[in-house]
Amino acid sequence: MKTKILILIIFILNCGLSFGQSTQFDKINFIIGQWSGTGSGFGNDSSTIESSFELVMDGKYIEVQNDSRFEPTEKNPEGEHHIDKGFISYDKRRQLIVYRQFNNEGYINQYVLNDSLSNGTKLVFESEIIENFVPGGKARWTIEKKSDTQIETTFDVSFPNKDYTCLGVNKLTKK
């Protein structure tokens, strides 16, 4: 009987601890909101970007939307339009924050938040799966809080047996 009571108490305490924080996204909630700004890199001198990070489905997910428009260049006189959408979720089994991203170039990325590189002002998402990219290639997306109303995002890629290279940086202001 004592064993059953002890198991019940442990179960109740465990449930209380897992539901004690207001959301599994507390450590990344500084990104929540609507953002706009400019970018550089990505094979272009400048771009404008609109981003949003919104809690959806009773706060179980963060819906991510990025819409970038790149200025025309000599090589690309029409400019470019990049769209990506995705969801950030919490994988209870692995106890990891996961970001699944789909973009109009046909790449599908699944990132996990690297807790050892992340902190209260910096989030580092590293790819664990990339569809339609160079086999063995990797991607890293970093979001850094500059102030309560400003963030900076950096997108890095790595080809097999190579170090990461920065493809572009976005500076965003909260609307």
C-alpha positions as CSV (number, residue, x, y, z in Angstrom):
1,M,0.0,0.0,0.0
2,K,2.8,2.4,0.9
3,T,4.5,1.7,-2.5
4,K,1.3,2.6,-4.3
5,I,0.9,5.8,-2.4
6,L,4.5,6.7,-3.0
7,I,4.1,6.0,-6.8
8,L,1.0,8.2,-6.8
9,I,2.8,11.0,-5.0
10,I,5.7,10.8,-7.4
11,F,3.3,10.8,-10.4
12,I,1.4,13.9,-9.1
13,L,4.7,15.8,-8.4
14,N,6.0,14.9,-11.8
15,C,2.9,16.1,-13.5
16,G,3.0,19.3,-11.4
17,L,6.6,19.9,-12.4
18,S,6.0,19.3,-16.1
19,F,3.0,21.6,-16.1
20,G,4.4,24.1,-13.7
21,Q,5.9,26.4,-16.2
22,S,3.4,28.5,-18.2
23,T,4.6,27.0,-21.5
24,Q,7.3,24.8,-22.8
25,F,8.4,27.8,-24.8
26,D,9.2,30.1,-21.9
27,K,12.9,30.2,-22.8
28,I,12.2,31.3,-26.4
29,N,9.2,33.6,-25.9
30,F,11.1,36.8,-26.7
31,I,10.6,35.9,-30.3
32,I,6.8,35.9,-30.1
33,G,5.3,38.7,-32.2
34,Q,5.3,40.5,-35.5
35,W,8.7,41.7,-36.8
36,S,10.0,43.7,-39.8
37,G,13.4,44.7,-41.0
38,T,16.2,44.4,-43.5
39,G,18.6,41.7,-44.5
40,S,22.0,41.4,-46.1
41,G,23.8,38.4,-47.7
42,F,21.9,35.5,-49.2
43,G,23.7,36.3,-52.5
44,N,22.3,39.8,-52.5
45,D,23.1,43.2,-51.1
46,S,19.8,43.9,-49.4
47,S,16.4,42.7,-48.7
48,T,13.3,43.6,-46.7
49,I,11.7,41.0,-44.4
50,E,8.4,40.5,-42.6
51,S,8.5,37.8,-39.9
52,S,6.0,36.5,-37.4
53,F,6.2,34.1,-34.5
54,E,2.7,33.3,-33.1
55,L,1.5,30.9,-30.5
56,V,-1.3,28.7,-32.1
57,M,-3.4,25.7,-31.3
58,D,-3.8,26.6,-27.6
59,G,-0.1,27.5,-27.3
60,K,1.1,24.1,-28.2
61,Y,3.0,25.4,-31.3
62,I,4.7,28.5,-32.5
63,E,3.8,29.3,-36.1
64,V,6.7,30.9,-38.0
65,Q,6.4,32.9,-41.2
66,N,9.1,34.8,-43.0
67,D,8.7,36.7,-46.2
68,S,11.8,38.3,-47.8
69,R,12.1,40.4,-50.9
70,F,15.5,40.8,-52.4
71,E,16.5,43.8,-54.5
72,P,17.2,43.3,-58.1
73,T,20.9,42.8,-59.1
74,E,22.8,42.6,-62.3
75,K,22.7,38.8,-62.0
76,N,19.1,38.8,-61.0
77,P,17.4,41.8,-62.5
78,E,13.9,40.7,-61.2
79,G,15.1,40.3,-57.6
80,E,13.9,37.4,-55.5
81,H,11.1,36.5,-53.2
82,H,11.8,34.0,-50.4
83,I,8.9,32.6,-48.3
84,D,9.3,30.1,-45.5
85,K,6.7,28.8,-43.1
86,G,6.9,26.3,-40.3
87,F,6.1,25.3,-36.7
88,I,8.1,25.2,-33.6
89,S,7.0,22.4,-31.2
90,Y,8.1,20.6,-28.1
91,D,9.1,17.0,-28.4
92,K,8.3,15.6,-24.9
93,R,10.0,12.3,-25.5
94,R,13.4,13.9,-26.4
95,Q,12.7,17.0,-24.3
96,L,13.8,19.2,-27.2
97,I,12.3,22.2,-29.0
98,V,12.0,21.3,-32.7
99,Y,11.5,23.6,-35.7
100,R,10.1,22.3,-38.9
101,Q,10.5,24.7,-41.8
102,F,9.2,24.6,-45.4
103,N,10.3,27.1,-48.0
104,N,9.4,28.0,-51.6
105,E,12.8,26.9,-52.9
106,G,11.8,23.3,-52.0
107,Y,14.0,22.8,-49.0
108,I,12.5,21.3,-45.9
109,N,14.5,21.6,-42.7
110,Q,14.0,20.1,-39.3
111,Y,16.0,21.8,-36.6
112,V,16.5,21.2,-32.9
113,L,17.3,23.9,-30.4
114,N,20.9,23.4,-29.3
115,D,20.6,24.0,-25.5
116,S,24.4,24.1,-25.0
117,L,24.8,27.0,-27.5
118,S,21.5,28.8,-26.5
119,N,20.8,31.0,-23.6
120,G,18.2,33.7,-22.5
121,T,19.2,36.0,-25.4
122,K,20.4,33.6,-28.1
123,L,18.7,30.6,-29.7
124,V,20.7,28.3,-31.9
125,F,18.7,25.9,-34.1
126,E,20.7,23.2,-35.8
127,S,19.4,21.0,-38.6
128,E,19.0,17.3,-38.0
129,I,17.2,16.6,-41.3
130,I,17.3,18.6,-44.6
131,E,15.3,17.5,-47.6
132,N,16.4,18.4,-51.2
133,F,19.9,19.7,-50.2
134,V,23.4,18.4,-50.6
135,P,23.8,15.0,-48.9
136,G,25.6,15.6,-45.6
137,G,25.0,19.3,-45.7
138,K,23.8,21.1,-42.5
139,A,22.1,24.4,-41.6
140,R,22.1,26.5,-38.5
141,W,19.6,29.3,-37.7
142,T,20.5,31.7,-34.9
143,I,18.2,34.2,-33.3
144,E,19.8,36.8,-31.0
145,K,17.9,39.2,-28.8
146,K,19.5,42.6,-29.2
147,S,16.8,44.4,-27.1
148,D,13.2,44.0,-26.1
149,T,12.2,45.3,-29.6
150,Q,15.1,44.1,-31.7
151,I,16.4,40.7,-32.8
152,E,19.0,39.5,-35.3
153,T,18.8,36.3,-37.3
154,T,21.7,34.6,-38.9
155,F,21.5,31.7,-41.4
156,D,24.6,29.5,-41.8
157,V,25.1,26.4,-44.0
158,S,27.8,23.8,-44.0
159,F,28.7,21.5,-46.8
160,P,30.1,18.0,-46.1
161,N,33.5,18.2,-44.4
162,K,33.4,22.1,-44.4
163,D,32.9,24.7,-41.6
164,Y,29.7,26.7,-41.4
165,T,29.5,29.7,-43.7
166,C,27.2,32.7,-43.1
167,L,24.7,33.1,-45.9
168,G,22.8,36.0,-44.5
169,V,21.8,38.2,-41.6
170,N,18.4,39.9,-40.9
171,K,17.9,42.8,-38.4
172,L,14.3,42.9,-37.2
173,T,12.3,45.3,-35.1
174,K,9.1,44.4,-33.3
175,K,6.0,46.0,-34.7
